[in-house]
């Protein structure tokens, strides 16, 4: 240590803050945080100490404390453009986009040429769906610094967020030309290629990223998806475990002993849902296999599934909330069970039905003689990252309802259900949305239908797990479970897939469904 700082206690608050900042540049961030925490306790009015501490705490994931520090710094120094930018970054990461936008704009008002704030403003605009504004900001920066890696990377990310995949790919290719050793750039090249269904090109890019960074999660996660889509399950399941390191992955059971398939006849194993409702419905099929190896199985699942899954073979008890977590000896996430059991294409447990309901539905109109009954779902969860690619505007499906010999009902719930009310032909489809309070209600209706036609969402899994004929509209770059180039599914014997043949073009598969409805015998 510099002799001038050998006795920190003799330094003023400003000098201690300067020392902490120096330690950060030397890679001694932990010591810097400790020192700055002492500084702000003793010298409450040093804005730079509060701002630097807030930035360091944010980097460590301590966001509430970081926000408090940065807010305090701005009260003391409201014209500090860097602090406005750092607080905006925190708001952006926590998806408080309007607050982030306000602080980025304030930073640029205070320092109009501030490149970090301009670049971050573009990211914020992109997250808010203002793609054109975001692109203009980044292209302005590139006009000033055409060979700057971060500008091309951010523009690529904006295009990726907008699903302008070829444009995104072009920017990420520039990034790897500028820096061939950037793991994250290679990872995004691979991700763009995966979403373009160019798997042969995606795999080497993703493996290059993995070779450059042994801990980077994204390329391993994307390669897992790539391999599983191709039916290369052995390596795919292993890499799929990297999902548990993604930032959004729940850490509730991370410290518990993991069950890896051992025979534990006196033990209770807790299985838990970890992703969407459809994932839970798909992988609960493994519960019976788990139960054969352990003494008791308890399941943690989403509340809408509680009643339905309480009767699944192999499940002894179901809970939905943290306060209900029962005693257990080991845990296993549902999506790890295919790896635990070494599932390959020839050993997928595809026996259906494995879901059923004891309820009887009283909401369907009476069956008309000689007329088949079909249910429809056109929208998935709006919070799903690719919902705009997998959901379909209801108005586009109108030709189906003109095919003779079919009565239709809507199984759609959520905000998208209101689309039916806006159609001039709404009377052709019975709206059941107000009657579907949970998945037992939906299952009771599905049990009385001849066919379910749906986008790639949880009802596809429900109908498939009940052994009902179900036709699924599948986007161009499909979810891995629907694999590639096939109309059937190894997971559900009663599923028929209607795939897009071009990116974001639903016209052709919608027409094929209409023809299939006419041909149904």
TORROKOL-754236 format. One record per residue (C-alpha): residue number from 1; residue in one letter; x, y, z. Coordinates in nm, 4 decimals. Layout:
// TORROKOL-754236
{NUM A {X Y Z}}
...
//
This chain:
// TORROKOL-754236
{1 X {0.0000 0.0000 0.0000}}
{2 X {0.1092 0.3579 -0.0671}}
{3 X {0.2727 0.4870 0.2527}}
{4 X {0.0497 0.7927 0.2376}}
{5 X {-0.2416 0.5596 0.3171}}
{6 X {-0.0758 0.3326 0.5731}}
{7 X {-0.2931 0.4791 0.8461}}
{8 X {-0.6419 0.5138 0.6999}}
{9 X {-0.7735 0.6460 1.0280}}
{10 X {-0.5772 0.9675 0.9856}}
{11 X {-0.7312 1.0423 0.6455}}
{12 X {-1.0213 1.2785 0.5881}}
{13 X {-1.3464 1.1514 0.4440}}
{14 X {-1.2573 1.2851 0.0989}}
{15 X {-0.9143 1.1184 0.1135}}
{16 X {-1.0693 0.7864 0.2203}}
{17 X {-1.3130 0.8083 -0.0692}}
{18 X {-1.0243 0.8684 -0.3102}}
{19 X {-0.8413 0.5708 -0.1611}}
{20 X {-1.1479 0.3478 -0.2035}}
{21 X {-1.1767 0.4520 -0.5680}}
{22 X {-0.8092 0.3700 -0.6160}}
{23 X {-0.8617 0.0278 -0.4579}}
{24 X {-1.1398 -0.0414 -0.7078}}
{25 X {-0.8995 0.0211 -0.9960}}
{26 X {-0.6520 -0.2165 -0.8302}}
{27 X {-0.9115 -0.4944 -0.8034}}
{28 X {-0.9663 -0.4549 -0.4306}}
{29 X {-1.3388 -0.3870 -0.4475}}
{30 X {-1.4281 -0.5752 -0.1274}}
{31 X {-1.1951 -0.3528 0.0735}}
{32 X {-1.3288 -0.0483 -0.1078}}
{33 X {-1.6858 -0.1328 -0.0086}}
{34 X {-1.5872 -0.1824 0.3543}}
{35 X {-1.4018 0.1503 0.3610}}
{36 X {-1.6817 0.3415 0.1892}}
{37 X {-1.9380 0.2022 0.4321}}
{38 X {-1.7304 0.3496 0.7143}}
{39 X {-1.6958 0.6790 0.5290}}
{40 X {-2.0695 0.7296 0.4781}}
{41 X {-2.1340 0.6435 0.8421}}
{42 X {-1.8849 0.9056 0.9607}}
{43 X {-1.9189 1.1638 0.6817}}
{44 X {-2.2781 1.1656 0.5652}}
{45 X {-2.2379 1.4516 0.3152}}
{46 X {-1.9715 1.3194 0.0721}}
{47 X {-2.1669 1.2599 -0.2470}}
{48 X {-1.8852 1.0761 -0.4242}}
{49 X {-1.8621 0.8230 -0.1408}}
{50 X {-2.2352 0.7500 -0.1603}}
{51 X {-2.2266 0.7276 -0.5391}}
{52 X {-1.9233 0.4965 -0.5547}}
{53 X {-2.0614 0.2740 -0.2796}}
{54 X {-2.3974 0.2526 -0.4583}}
{55 X {-2.2300 0.1522 -0.7841}}
{56 X {-2.0240 -0.1177 -0.6120}}
{57 X {-2.3244 -0.2561 -0.4243}}
{58 X {-2.5210 -0.2723 -0.7479}}
{59 X {-2.2402 -0.4753 -0.9047}}
{60 X {-2.2765 -0.7213 -0.6164}}
{61 X {-2.6509 -0.7527 -0.6655}}
{62 X {-2.7448 -0.5580 -0.3505}}
{63 X {-2.9905 -0.3440 -0.5413}}
{64 X {-3.2084 -0.1962 -0.2620}}
{65 X {-2.8994 -0.0778 -0.0734}}
{66 X {-2.7428 0.0482 -0.3961}}
{67 X {-3.0540 0.2453 -0.4843}}
{68 X {-3.0568 0.4090 -0.1416}}
{69 X {-2.6903 0.5086 -0.1776}}
{70 X {-2.7279 0.6504 -0.5282}}
{71 X {-3.0441 0.8385 -0.4316}}
{72 X {-2.8613 0.9902 -0.1346}}
{73 X {-2.5720 1.0875 -0.3626}}
{74 X {-2.8089 1.2746 -0.5937}}
{75 X {-2.9648 1.4622 -0.3054}}
{76 X {-2.6168 1.5839 -0.2168}}
{77 X {-2.5026 1.6452 -0.5766}}
{78 X {-2.8067 1.6654 -0.8063}}
{79 X {-2.5996 1.7795 -1.1062}}
{80 X {-2.3671 1.4762 -1.1151}}
{81 X {-2.4319 1.3210 -1.4556}}
{82 X {-2.2435 0.9992 -1.3707}}
{83 X {-2.4654 0.9287 -1.0698}}
{84 X {-2.7803 0.9853 -1.2750}}
{85 X {-2.6437 0.7349 -1.5268}}
{86 X {-2.5612 0.4774 -1.2588}}
{87 X {-2.9008 0.5090 -1.0925}}
{88 X {-3.0650 0.4765 -1.4335}}
{89 X {-2.8663 0.1558 -1.4926}}
{90 X {-3.0068 0.0141 -1.1697}}
{91 X {-3.3603 0.1057 -1.2725}}
{92 X {-3.3074 -0.0457 -1.6169}}
{93 X {-3.1891 -0.3770 -1.4721}}
{94 X {-3.4931 -0.3888 -1.2434}}
{95 X {-3.7222 -0.3076 -1.5416}}
{96 X {-3.8344 0.0268 -1.4045}}
{97 X {-3.7990 0.1728 -1.7483}}
{98 X {-3.9691 0.5096 -1.7020}}
{99 X {-3.7467 0.5953 -1.4059}}
{100 X {-3.4398 0.4804 -1.5981}}
{101 X {-3.5361 0.6905 -1.8998}}
{102 X {-3.5804 1.0025 -1.6859}}
{103 X {-3.2355 0.9686 -1.5296}}
{104 X {-3.0620 0.8922 -1.8611}}
{105 X {-3.2192 1.2035 -2.0095}}
{106 X {-3.1121 1.4063 -1.7060}}
{107 X {-2.7555 1.2759 -1.7384}}
{108 X {-2.7504 1.3853 -2.1027}}
{109 X {-2.9022 1.7217 -2.0161}}
{110 X {-2.6149 1.7746 -1.7736}}
{111 X {-2.3507 1.6312 -2.0066}}
{112 X {-2.4818 1.6177 -2.3673}}
{113 X {-2.1884 1.4233 -2.5071}}
{114 X {-2.1798 1.1562 -2.2350}}
{115 X {-2.1374 0.8356 -2.4447}}
{116 X {-2.2237 0.5882 -2.1681}}
{117 X {-2.5577 0.7579 -2.1065}}
{118 X {-2.6336 0.7721 -2.4800}}
{119 X {-2.5620 0.4015 -2.5196}}
{120 X {-2.7575 0.3111 -2.2076}}
{121 X {-3.0454 0.5321 -2.3181}}
{122 X {-3.0626 0.3262 -2.6368}}
{123 X {-3.0819 0.0052 -2.4314}}
{124 X {-3.3636 0.1550 -2.2253}}
{125 X {-3.5574 0.2647 -2.5333}}
{126 X {-3.5168 -0.0855 -2.6746}}
{127 X {-3.6496 -0.2429 -2.3553}}
{128 X {-3.9526 -0.0124 -2.3797}}
{129 X {-4.0215 -0.1287 -2.7339}}
{130 X {-3.9030 0.1989 -2.8897}}
{131 X {-3.6760 0.0234 -3.1372}}
{132 X {-3.6559 0.3017 -3.3956}}
{133 X {-3.5434 0.5585 -3.1360}}
{134 X {-3.2929 0.3154 -2.9890}}
{135 X {-3.1441 0.2383 -3.3296}}
{136 X {-3.1135 0.6094 -3.4149}}
{137 X {-2.9208 0.6695 -3.0928}}
{138 X {-2.6791 0.3847 -3.1569}}
{139 X {-2.6305 0.4756 -3.5231}}
{140 X {-2.5461 0.8297 -3.4132}}
{141 X {-2.2795 0.6910 -3.1793}}
{142 X {-2.1457 0.4644 -3.4545}}
{143 X {-2.1212 0.7676 -3.6834}}
{144 X {-1.8777 0.9147 -3.4332}}
{145 X {-1.6952 0.5914 -3.3430}}
{146 X {-1.7563 0.3412 -3.6264}}
{147 X {-1.5140 0.0775 -3.4970}}
{148 X {-1.6161 0.0732 -3.1334}}
{149 X {-1.6999 -0.2799 -3.0208}}
{150 X {-1.9549 -0.1808 -2.7560}}
{151 X {-2.1585 0.0283 -2.9996}}
{152 X {-2.1918 -0.2589 -3.2467}}
{153 X {-2.2672 -0.4991 -2.9601}}
{154 X {-2.5415 -0.2775 -2.8202}}
{155 X {-2.6954 -0.2236 -3.1640}}
{156 X {-2.6916 -0.5999 -3.2182}}
{157 X {-2.8632 -0.6501 -2.8853}}
{158 X {-3.1315 -0.3970 -2.9795}}
{159 X {-3.1976 -0.5775 -3.3081}}
{160 X {-3.2035 -0.9115 -3.1228}}
{161 X {-3.4585 -0.7767 -2.8749}}
{162 X {-3.6734 -0.6655 -3.1699}}
{163 X {-3.6349 -1.0097 -3.3345}}
{164 X {-3.4611 -0.8491 -3.6326}}
{165 X {-3.2328 -1.1488 -3.6296}}
{166 X {-3.0370 -1.1011 -3.9512}}
{167 X {-2.9558 -0.7417 -3.8570}}
{168 X {-2.8534 -0.8573 -3.5095}}
{169 X {-2.6318 -1.1260 -3.6572}}
{170 X {-2.4598 -0.8733 -3.8840}}
{171 X {-2.3673 -0.6545 -3.5850}}
{172 X {-2.2406 -0.9451 -3.3775}}
{173 X {-2.0296 -1.0652 -3.6699}}
{174 X {-1.8668 -0.7198 -3.6754}}
{175 X {-1.8044 -0.7600 -3.3015}}
{176 X {-1.6111 -1.0844 -3.3457}}
{177 X {-1.4103 -0.9255 -3.6244}}
{178 X {-1.3203 -0.6376 -3.3930}}
{179 X {-1.2492 -0.8716 -3.0996}}
{180 X {-1.2146 -1.2395 -3.1960}}
{181 X {-1.1605 -1.3314 -2.8311}}
{182 X {-1.4914 -1.1928 -2.7030}}
{183 X {-1.6873 -1.4870 -2.5623}}
{184 X {-2.0106 -1.2902 -2.5259}}
{185 X {-1.9934 -1.1721 -2.8885}}
{186 X {-1.9504 -1.5301 -3.0123}}
{187 X {-2.2343 -1.6335 -2.7802}}
{188 X {-2.4636 -1.3763 -2.9412}}
{189 X {-2.3596 -1.4826 -3.2899}}
{190 X {-2.4648 -1.8330 -3.1882}}
{191 X {-2.7890 -1.7166 -3.0280}}
{192 X {-2.8863 -1.5243 -3.3417}}
{193 X {-2.8148 -1.8286 -3.5582}}
{194 X {-3.0168 -2.0550 -3.3278}}
{195 X {-3.3165 -1.8236 -3.3606}}
{196 X {-3.2713 -1.8255 -3.7371}}
{197 X {-3.2865 -2.2071 -3.7307}}
{198 X {-2.9268 -2.2240 -3.8611}}
{199 X {-2.8088 -2.4860 -3.6154}}
{200 X {-2.5103 -2.6135 -3.8113}}
{201 X {-2.3630 -2.2632 -3.8065}}
{202 X {-2.4756 -2.1886 -3.4510}}
{203 X {-2.3019 -2.4824 -3.2847}}
{204 X {-1.9389 -2.3884 -3.3697}}
{205 X {-2.0028 -2.0267 -3.2666}}
{206 X {-2.1438 -2.1365 -2.9320}}
{207 X {-1.8602 -2.3819 -2.8740}}
{208 X {-1.6111 -2.1052 -2.9534}}
{209 X {-1.7741 -1.8895 -2.6842}}
{210 X {-1.7575 -2.1796 -2.4381}}
{211 X {-1.3877 -2.2315 -2.5106}}
{212 X {-1.3171 -1.8624 -2.4504}}
{213 X {-1.5035 -1.8448 -2.1198}}
{214 X {-1.5425 -2.1532 -1.9027}}
{215 X {-1.8092 -1.9887 -1.6836}}
{216 X {-2.0264 -1.8039 -1.9339}}
{217 X {-2.3809 -1.9370 -1.9017}}
{218 X {-2.5520 -1.8097 -2.2169}}
{219 X {-2.3659 -2.0129 -2.4833}}
{220 X {-2.4077 -2.3333 -2.2835}}
{221 X {-2.7777 -2.2679 -2.2359}}
{222 X {-2.8233 -2.1886 -2.6051}}
{223 X {-2.6219 -2.4917 -2.7128}}
{224 X {-2.8412 -2.7074 -2.4885}}
{225 X {-3.1492 -2.5748 -2.6693}}
{226 X {-2.9781 -2.6305 -3.0039}}
{227 X {-2.8905 -2.9930 -2.9221}}
{228 X {-3.2270 -3.0805 -2.7681}}
{229 X {-3.4072 -2.9485 -3.0750}}
{230 X {-3.1990 -3.1899 -3.2815}}
{231 X {-3.2692 -3.4851 -3.0518}}
{232 X {-2.9092 -3.4975 -2.9254}}
{233 X {-3.0308 -3.5531 -2.5721}}
{234 X {-2.7222 -3.6920 -2.3952}}
{235 X {-2.5119 -3.3758 -2.4165}}
{236 X {-2.8211 -3.1561 -2.4346}}
{237 X {-2.9489 -3.2553 -2.0887}}
{238 X {-2.6043 -3.2014 -1.9347}}
{239 X {-2.5749 -2.8509 -2.0784}}
{240 X {-2.9383 -2.7825 -1.9895}}
{241 X {-2.8313 -2.7828 -1.6239}}
{242 X {-2.6595 -2.4477 -1.6864}}
{243 X {-3.0054 -2.2891 -1.6815}}
{244 X {-2.9762 -2.3021 -1.3037}}
{245 X {-2.7058 -2.0345 -1.3234}}
{246 X {-2.9183 -1.7915 -1.5223}}
{247 X {-2.9945 -1.4696 -1.3274}}
{248 X {-3.3702 -1.5268 -1.3371}}
{249 X {-3.3503 -1.8813 -1.2024}}
{250 X {-3.5038 -1.9257 -0.8570}}
{251 X {-3.2519 -1.9940 -0.5805}}
{252 X {-3.5122 -2.1134 -0.3279}}
{253 X {-3.3771 -2.4674 -0.3114}}
{254 X {-3.0189 -2.4027 -0.4250}}
{255 X {-2.8647 -2.4927 -0.0896}}
{256 X {-3.0671 -2.8131 -0.0359}}
{257 X {-2.9223 -3.1615 -0.1001}}
{258 X {-2.9885 -3.2550 -0.4623}}
{259 X {-3.1480 -3.5859 -0.5585}}
{260 X {-2.9650 -3.7454 -0.8506}}
{261 X {-3.1634 -4.0650 -0.8952}}
{262 X {-3.0362 -4.2606 -0.5949}}
{263 X {-3.2568 -4.5247 -0.4353}}
{264 X {-3.3653 -4.3743 -0.1024}}
{265 X {-3.6567 -4.5896 0.0206}}
{266 X {-3.6964 -4.4007 0.3479}}
{267 X {-3.6473 -4.0505 0.2099}}
{268 X {-3.8801 -3.7708 0.0999}}
{269 X {-3.7802 -3.6041 -0.2255}}
{270 X {-3.9164 -3.2623 -0.3112}}
{271 X {-3.9743 -3.1969 -0.6824}}
{272 X {-4.0289 -2.8366 -0.7801}}
{273 X {-4.1566 -2.6413 -1.0786}}
{274 X {-3.9072 -2.3911 -1.2087}}
{275 X {-4.0312 -2.2394 -1.5340}}
{276 X {-4.3685 -2.2088 -1.7074}}
{277 X {-4.6929 -2.3938 -1.6517}}
{278 X {-4.6361 -2.5998 -1.9656}}
{279 X {-4.2975 -2.7166 -1.8398}}
{280 X {-4.4562 -2.8376 -1.5180}}
{281 X {-4.7295 -3.0243 -1.7050}}
{282 X {-4.4766 -3.1849 -1.9375}}
{283 X {-4.2264 -3.3084 -1.6793}}
{284 X {-4.4595 -3.4131 -1.3993}}
{285 X {-4.4789 -3.7415 -1.5946}}
{286 X {-4.1531 -3.8394 -1.4232}}
{287 X {-4.3020 -3.8280 -1.0714}}
{288 X {-4.4035 -4.1953 -1.0824}}
{289 X {-4.0480 -4.2971 -1.1752}}
{290 X {-3.9103 -4.0935 -0.8860}}
{291 X {-4.1598 -4.2520 -0.6471}}
{292 X {-4.0333 -4.5983 -0.7409}}
{293 X {-3.6913 -4.5056 -0.5978}}
{294 X {-3.7831 -4.3054 -0.2863}}
{295 X {-4.0200 -4.3280 0.0068}}
{296 X {-4.2273 -4.0182 -0.0607}}
{297 X {-4.2584 -3.7440 -0.3253}}
{298 X {-4.3804 -3.3910 -0.2546}}
{299 X {-4.4316 -3.1398 -0.5338}}
{300 X {-4.3975 -2.7626 -0.5345}}
{301 X {-4.5953 -2.6158 -0.8240}}
{302 X {-4.7787 -2.3062 -0.9453}}
{303 X {-5.1161 -2.2410 -0.7727}}
{304 X {-5.3313 -2.2875 -1.0887}}
{305 X {-5.1991 -2.6454 -1.1154}}
{306 X {-5.2436 -2.7511 -0.7559}}
{307 X {-5.5712 -2.9378 -0.7832}}
{308 X {-5.4889 -3.1046 -1.1128}}
{309 X {-5.1464 -3.2295 -1.0068}}
{310 X {-5.2553 -3.3528 -0.6647}}
{311 X {-5.3832 -3.6721 -0.8317}}
{312 X {-5.0765 -3.7442 -1.0478}}
{313 X {-4.9344 -4.0920 -1.0053}}
{314 X {-4.6318 -4.0765 -0.7773}}
{315 X {-4.7145 -3.7467 -0.6053}}
{316 X {-4.7923 -3.7797 -0.2336}}
{317 X {-4.8491 -3.4111 -0.1536}}
{318 X {-4.8556 -3.0749 -0.3294}}
{319 X {-4.7661 -2.7274 -0.2030}}
{320 X {-4.7518 -2.3876 -0.3729}}
{321 X {-4.6061 -2.1349 -0.1299}}
{322 X {-4.2841 -2.1014 0.0672}}
{323 X {-4.4710 -2.1163 0.3979}}
{324 X {-4.6007 -2.4605 0.3023}}
{325 X {-4.2666 -2.6257 0.2208}}
{326 X {-4.2776 -2.9644 0.3963}}
{327 X {-3.9939 -3.1572 0.5550}}
{328 X {-3.7797 -3.3303 0.2943}}
{329 X {-3.4435 -3.4983 0.2506}}
{330 X {-3.3464 -3.3930 -0.1009}}
{331 X {-3.4755 -3.1838 -0.3916}}
{332 X {-3.4803 -3.2022 -0.7684}}
{333 X {-3.6146 -2.9523 -1.0242}}
{334 X {-3.8635 -3.1064 -1.2642}}
{335 X {-3.6614 -3.0165 -1.5729}}
{336 X {-3.3582 -3.2062 -1.4420}}
{337 X {-3.5476 -3.5359 -1.4332}}
{338 X {-3.4830 -3.6271 -1.7996}}
{339 X {-3.1095 -3.6044 -1.7271}}
{340 X {-3.1442 -3.7989 -1.4023}}
{341 X {-3.3168 -4.0830 -1.5875}}
{342 X {-3.0952 -4.0655 -1.8955}}
{343 X {-3.3840 -3.9970 -2.1318}}
{344 X {-3.3144 -4.0336 -2.5025}}
{345 X {-3.5494 -4.0360 -2.8003}}
{346 X {-3.6213 -4.4063 -2.7529}}
{347 X {-3.6958 -4.3837 -2.3818}}
{348 X {-3.9184 -4.0753 -2.3513}}
{349 X {-4.1986 -4.1712 -2.1086}}
{350 X {-4.4815 -4.1010 -2.3533}}
{351 X {-4.7636 -4.3055 -2.2014}}
{352 X {-5.0792 -4.0947 -2.1902}}
{353 X {-5.3011 -3.9997 -2.0281}}
{354 X {-5.1045 -3.9165 -1.7149}}
{355 X {-5.3302 -3.6220 -1.6268}}
{356 X {-5.7027 -3.6433 -1.5616}}
{357 X {-5.9738 -3.4508 -1.3820}}
{358 X {-6.2553 -3.5540 -1.1510}}
{359 X {-6.4585 -3.2440 -1.2347}}
{360 X {-6.7398 -3.2365 -1.4840}}
{361 X {-6.7822 -2.9283 -1.6989}}
{362 X {-7.1250 -2.7692 -1.7167}}
{363 X {-7.0212 -2.4723 -1.9288}}
{364 X {-7.0100 -2.6221 -2.2782}}
{365 X {-7.3139 -2.5760 -2.5020}}
{366 X {-7.5029 -2.9037 -2.5646}}
{367 X {-7.3394 -3.1262 -2.8235}}
{368 X {-7.5114 -3.1124 -3.1619}}
{369 X {-7.5610 -3.4380 -3.3444}}
{370 X {-7.2933 -3.4999 -3.6048}}
{371 X {-7.0929 -3.1915 -3.5050}}
{372 X {-6.7486 -3.2150 -3.3492}}
{373 X {-6.6336 -2.9864 -3.0685}}
{374 X {-6.2983 -2.8052 -3.0675}}
{375 X {-6.1269 -2.5716 -2.8233}}
{376 X {-5.8909 -2.2941 -2.9225}}
{377 X {-5.6070 -2.0952 -2.7621}}
{378 X {-5.4374 -1.8196 -2.9615}}
{379 X {-5.2242 -1.6379 -2.7035}}
{380 X {-4.9521 -1.7455 -2.4629}}
{381 X {-4.8215 -1.5652 -2.1573}}
{382 X {-4.7430 -1.2019 -2.2489}}
{383 X {-4.4403 -1.2146 -2.0167}}
{384 X {-4.2762 -1.4938 -2.2169}}
{385 X {-3.9641 -1.3677 -2.3949}}
{386 X {-4.0847 -1.4914 -2.7335}}
{387 X {-4.4585 -1.4473 -2.6922}}
{388 X {-4.4828 -1.2129 -2.9899}}
{389 X {-4.3384 -1.4914 -3.2074}}
{390 X {-4.5546 -1.7769 -3.0791}}
{391 X {-4.8934 -1.6070 -3.0250}}
{392 X {-5.1319 -1.5373 -3.3152}}
{393 X {-5.3919 -1.2582 -3.3521}}
{394 X {-5.7318 -1.4235 -3.3240}}
{395 X {-5.8642 -1.2441 -3.6331}}
{396 X {-5.6198 -1.4417 -3.8501}}
{397 X {-5.7876 -1.7682 -3.7461}}
{398 X {-6.1361 -1.6757 -3.8669}}
{399 X {-6.1253 -1.9188 -4.1664}}
{400 X {-6.1257 -2.2110 -3.9240}}
{401 X {-6.4637 -2.1110 -3.7850}}
{402 X {-6.6223 -2.1249 -4.1291}}
{403 X {-6.5376 -2.4940 -4.1765}}
{404 X {-6.8659 -2.6879 -4.1470}}
{405 X {-6.9091 -2.9636 -3.8918}}
{406 X {-6.7337 -2.7930 -3.6004}}
{407 X {-6.8503 -2.6119 -3.2870}}
{408 X {-6.5819 -2.3999 -3.1233}}
{409 X {-6.5130 -2.2841 -2.7690}}
{410 X {-6.2406 -2.0558 -2.6401}}
{411 X {-6.0017 -2.1905 -2.3775}}
{412 X {-5.8128 -1.8604 -2.3828}}
{413 X {-5.7641 -1.6842 -2.0495}}
{414 X {-5.5936 -1.3599 -1.9536}}
{415 X {-5.5934 -1.0305 -2.1412}}
{416 X {-5.5934 -1.2001 -2.4827}}
{417 X {-5.9412 -1.3440 -2.4179}}
{418 X {-6.0870 -0.9968 -2.4808}}
{419 X {-5.9869 -1.0285 -2.8494}}
{420 X {-6.2901 -1.2512 -2.9051}}
{421 X {-6.5324 -0.9764 -2.8058}}
{422 X {-6.3882 -0.7496 -3.0754}}
{423 X {-6.4623 -0.9901 -3.3626}}
{424 X {-6.7731 -0.9478 -3.5773}}
{425 X {-6.8028 -1.3258 -3.5865}}
{426 X {-6.7605 -1.3747 -3.2092}}
{427 X {-7.0875 -1.5694 -3.1875}}
{428 X {-6.9215 -1.8617 -3.3678}}
{429 X {-6.6975 -1.9273 -3.0645}}
{430 X {-6.8304 -1.9910 -2.7128}}
{431 X {-6.6321 -1.7771 -2.4687}}
{432 X {-6.5520 -1.9860 -2.1595}}
{433 X {-6.2864 -1.7546 -2.0136}}
{434 X {-6.4918 -1.6500 -1.7116}}
{435 X {-6.5426 -2.0150 -1.6147}}
{436 X {-6.1760 -2.1227 -1.6284}}
{437 X {-6.0415 -2.0413 -1.2838}}
{438 X {-5.7677 -2.3038 -1.2747}}
{439 X {-5.6376 -2.5948 -1.4785}}
{440 X {-5.8903 -2.8371 -1.3352}}
{441 X {-6.1625 -2.6233 -1.4901}}
{442 X {-5.9775 -2.6221 -1.8223}}
{443 X {-5.9134 -2.9969 -1.8035}}
{444 X {-6.2835 -3.0607 -1.7426}}
{445 X {-6.3657 -2.8798 -2.0670}}
{446 X {-6.0835 -3.0450 -2.2627}}
{447 X {-6.2130 -3.3861 -2.1524}}
{448 X {-6.5362 -3.3195 -2.3451}}
{449 X {-6.3725 -3.1939 -2.6661}}
{450 X {-6.2809 -3.3834 -2.9803}}
{451 X {-5.9869 -3.1555 -3.0596}}
{452 X {-5.7783 -2.8724 -2.9156}}
{453 X {-5.6038 -2.6278 -3.1507}}
{454 X {-5.3536 -2.4019 -2.9791}}
{455 X {-5.0387 -2.2002 -3.0056}}
{456 X {-4.7360 -2.3247 -2.8128}}
{457 X {-4.8600 -2.2689 -2.4604}}
{458 X {-4.9610 -2.4626 -2.1508}}
{459 X {-5.2926 -2.5897 -2.2906}}
{460 X {-5.0979 -2.7813 -2.5575}}
{461 X {-4.9282 -2.9742 -2.2777}}
{462 X {-5.2508 -3.0184 -2.0837}}
{463 X {-5.4348 -3.1695 -2.3799}}
{464 X {-5.1353 -3.3818 -2.4776}}
{465 X {-5.0965 -3.5123 -2.1223}}
{466 X {-5.4685 -3.6019 -2.1187}}
{467 X {-5.4279 -3.7968 -2.4402}}
{468 X {-5.6577 -3.5647 -2.6365}}
{469 X {-5.5978 -3.4854 -3.0047}}
{470 X {-5.4170 -3.1504 -3.0040}}
{471 X {-5.2875 -2.9469 -3.2966}}
{472 X {-5.0102 -2.7022 -3.2119}}
{473 X {-4.9017 -2.4001 -3.4146}}
{474 X {-4.5219 -2.3923 -3.3878}}
{475 X {-4.3017 -2.0923 -3.4636}}
{476 X {-4.0175 -2.1035 -3.7173}}
{477 X {-3.7438 -2.1487 -3.4555}}
{478 X {-3.9382 -2.3818 -3.2268}}
{479 X {-3.9179 -2.4412 -2.8585}}
{480 X {-3.6748 -2.7301 -2.8171}}
{481 X {-3.9405 -2.9840 -2.7140}}
{482 X {-4.1094 -2.9713 -3.0560}}
{483 X {-3.7771 -3.0542 -3.2199}}
{484 X {-3.7260 -3.0118 -3.5953}}
{485 X {-3.8811 -3.1261 -3.9196}}
{486 X {-4.1534 -3.3513 -3.7803}}
{487 X {-4.5303 -3.3292 -3.7428}}
{488 X {-4.5472 -3.5520 -3.4358}}
{489 X {-4.3882 -3.5352 -3.0912}}
{490 X {-4.2022 -3.8035 -2.8965}}
{491 X {-4.3504 -3.6525 -2.5791}}
{492 X {-4.7186 -3.6623 -2.6751}}
{493 X {-4.8582 -3.9332 -2.9080}}
{494 X {-5.1760 -3.7324 -2.9810}}
{495 X {-4.9999 -3.4108 -3.0872}}
{496 X {-4.9877 -3.2897 -3.4467}}
{497 X {-4.7563 -2.9976 -3.5240}}
{498 X {-4.8247 -2.7240 -3.7778}}
{499 X {-4.4924 -2.5437 -3.8245}}
{500 X {-4.4077 -2.2091 -3.9757}}
{501 X {-4.1969 -2.2601 -4.2877}}
{502 X {-4.0814 -1.8965 -4.2897}}
{503 X {-3.9890 -1.6684 -4.0026}}
{504 X {-4.2920 -1.4898 -3.8492}}
{505 X {-4.5276 -1.6086 -4.1290}}
{506 X {-4.8421 -1.7745 -3.9941}}
{507 X {-5.0468 -1.7706 -4.3155}}
{508 X {-4.9291 -2.1086 -4.4442}}
{509 X {-4.9733 -2.3149 -4.1217}}
{510 X {-5.3105 -2.1487 -4.0572}}
{511 X {-5.4222 -2.2553 -4.4045}}
{512 X {-5.2999 -2.6110 -4.3413}}
{513 X {-5.5044 -2.6288 -4.0205}}
{514 X {-5.8138 -2.5165 -4.2132}}
{515 X {-5.7561 -2.7925 -4.4679}}
{516 X {-5.7036 -3.0494 -4.1936}}
{517 X {-6.0316 -2.9471 -4.0299}}
{518 X {-6.2121 -3.0027 -4.3597}}
{519 X {-6.0464 -3.3419 -4.4051}}
{520 X {-6.1201 -3.4695 -4.0514}}
{521 X {-6.3132 -3.7935 -4.0679}}
//
